[in-house]
Amino acid sequence: MARERVVYRCQACGFASSKPGTCPDCARQGDYVALVEERPQASKSARPALASGVRPQRLAEIRIEAGERVATGIGELDRVLGGGMVKGSLVLVGGEPGAGKSTLLVQVSGALAERSGPILYVSGEESAAQVKLRAERLGITSEGLYFLAETDLTTIEGHVAQLAPRILVVDSIQTMFLPEVESAPGSVSQVRECGARLMVQAKARGMATFLVGHVTKEGTLAGPRVLEHLVDTVLYFEASGITPTACCAR
């Protein structure tokens, strides 16, 4: 049997090494971060496959259907999103605690539920009562808005398959975890794997997805930079509102 390879990874920037110690990349910035041992994944997780029959198409053959982009009803957000949410898109919303990320997304969810069918809002940080109080304060009474307090991504995927929401909100990506990944929620491995699974879900189901991401004291998104490259758009949220421009990851 082949010997398992041990990996030591920086939980701040994602640097990986075969030996323990401190992260050399972070050390160049004046931060001394200890590398954390990660065990190899016991078995390959079964990721959702894309729809069967998918084939490469000529660009000229692609037809854009009506309703491909849905307006959120919030002018500033629609502007940085290019006119609204695109079906199957993945949007990362980052910002400082208390900046209003959750409040904005509850408001967006309520507005979209009125015009676009079922919306699933998943929170790993707040209870149903807390989100309900916020929704009442904002005057949101949409019948199509569903709430789930859960952090296990496999359980969330089951509810997504049953409800088939048009839009999914995950608040926040740092609280989500996959049981088969042997590291704590918020670690580089968990954030990377959960982000990849949610990206596949969004593309396979044509389900627009919002991911909330925490920001560190330095003002950067917590977790690996690879998360920013998985999503279609990154929005940095400040206390005064959304920044005027959105950083497109691709």
N, C-alpha and C positions, 0 to 999 in steps of 0.2 A: 504493500500500500504506500502510495506517495505521501511524503511528509507534508503536513499542512504548513503553509507559509504564513508567518506572523507579520502583520503590518502595523506599524506605529504611525498614527495620523494626528496632525494638528487639528484641534477642534475649532480653531479660529479661521484658518485660511484653507485647510484641506490638504496641506503638504503631507506626503506619505514617505516613510523611510522603512528600511528593513531592520534598523537598529533604534533602541530607545535613546532619549535625550531631549533636547529642546529644539524648537522649530527654527531653522536658520533663516527662513524668509521673514518671520516675525521679528527675529533678533535684529535684522537690518533696520527695522523700524523702531527699535528700542524696547520691544516687548519680548519677554522671555516666557514662552508658553511651552509647557511640557507636552511631549507627544504621548498619546494615549493608545494602548494596545487594542487592536481590533481583531477579533477572530474571523476567519473566513466564513462565509455564509454556508450553513449546513447543507442546504439544497437550493437549487434554483427556484425562485418564486415563479409561479405560473402567472404570467402577465396577460392581460386581456389582449386578444389578437384583433387586428383590424378586420373590417368586414371582408368576407370572402368575395372573390371576383374583382377586387380592386386591381387596376392595371394602370400603367403609365398612359397619360393622355397628351395629345398635342395641345399646346396652349390655345390654339384657335378653336379646339373642340369644347373647351370648358365653358359652361353656361352658368351665369350667376342668377340664382333664383331670387324671386321677390321675398323680402323678409330676411335676407342674408345678414343684414345689420339691424340691430334693434336699439333704438334710442333709449337712454336711461331716464330721460326727463330732467336731468341736471345738466344745464348748458355747459358749464365749465368742464365737467367730466366727459361729456360727449365730444367736446372740442379736442381734448387731448387723446381721445380714443379714435379720432378720425370720423366722427359722426355717430358713434354708438358701438355696442358690443357686437362682434362678429361671431357667427356660429362656429363652435369648435375652437375658439381662441382661448389663450391662457394669459391672464393678466396678474402680475405681481404688484401688490400695493404695500409699500414699505413706509415706515414712519416711526417717530418717537412715541412712547407710551403717552396716552392722553391727547394725542394730536387730533383724534376724531375719526380714525380709520373704521372702527366698528360702527360708529354712529352713521357715517356716510354709507357704508355697505348695507346696513339695515334699511336706510332710507331708499337706496337704489333697489334693494330686493323687493320692497313694498311696491315701488312704482312699476317694476318689471313684472311683478306677479299680476298686476291689474291688466297688462296688455300681452303678456307672453306665455301664460300658462304656469305650471308648477315651478316654484323656485325652492331649492333646498339650501338652508343656511345651517352650516355645521360649525359648532363652537367647541373648542377644547379648553377654553379658559373661563367661560361664563355659564351660569346655570340658565335653565329655561325661564325662571322668574326674572332674572336680571335682563335678559333680552326682551321679555314681554313688557317690562316696565319702560324700557327704552322705546319700544315700538309704540306704546300707548302715548308716551310723551311726544312722539313725532306724528301722532294721529294716524298710524298705520293699522288698518283692519282688513288687509287683503286675505281672501279665502285661499288664494293659491300659494301663499307663503308658508313653508313648512320649516320647522326647527328641529335640530338633532344635536344633543350634547354627547359627543363621542370623540375618542382619540385613536381608536383602533381603525386603521385604514381599510382592513379587510371587511369589517362590519359596515363601514361607510359605503364601500363598494356594493355590498348587498342591498342596502337601502336605495342606492342610486339605481341599481338594476330594477328594483321593484317600483319605485316612484317615477323613474324616467324624467327627471327634471330638465327644463330647458336651460337653466342656469344653476351652477353650483358655487357656493361661497364657502371657503375653508378658512376659519379664523382660530388659530393661525397655523401655518405650516410647521412651525417649530414645536408644536404640541402633538403632532401626528406621529404614529409609529406603526411599523410592520412587525408582527411577532417573530417572523423568521429572521429578522436582522438583529444580531446580538449586540445592540448598543442602546443607549438611553435616548428618549425623544429629545430632539434638538441637536443631536450630534451630527457630524458631517455625513456619516453613512445613512442615518435615518432621513435627514432632510433631502439628500440626493435621491434615495430610493423612492421616498414618498412623492417627491416632485415628479420623478420619471413616471410613476404609476398614474398620477393624476393627469399628466400630459397625454399618456396613451388613452386614458378614459375620455378626455375631452375630444381628442381627434376621432376616436372610434365612434363615439355617440353623437358627434356634432354638438356637444354641450359646452357652452361658454362657461369659463371657470375663473373666479376671482380667488387669489391666494393672498392672505395677509402675512406680511413678514415683519419681524421686529428689527429695529435699528440699534446698533451698538452705541456706546458713548462717543465713539469717533465719528458717528454719523453715517456708517456704512451698514448694509444689510447683514444681519447675523446669519452665519452659516456659509457654506461654500459658494464661491462666485459662479460655480457651474449652474446653480439654480437660476441665476439671471439669464443664462443662455438657453435654458429649457423653455422659458416662457416667450410669448410673442411681444409683450410690452411690459416695461417696468415703470411704475409711477411712484415717485418719492413724495410722501405726504408730509407737509410741514404744519406747524401749529396755526399758521395764518391761512392754510388751505393747500390745495394741490399745486405743485410747481407748474409754471406756465407751459413747460415742455415735457413730453414723455420720452423716456429713453427706450427706443425700440431695440430689443435684444436680437432681433433678426428681421 
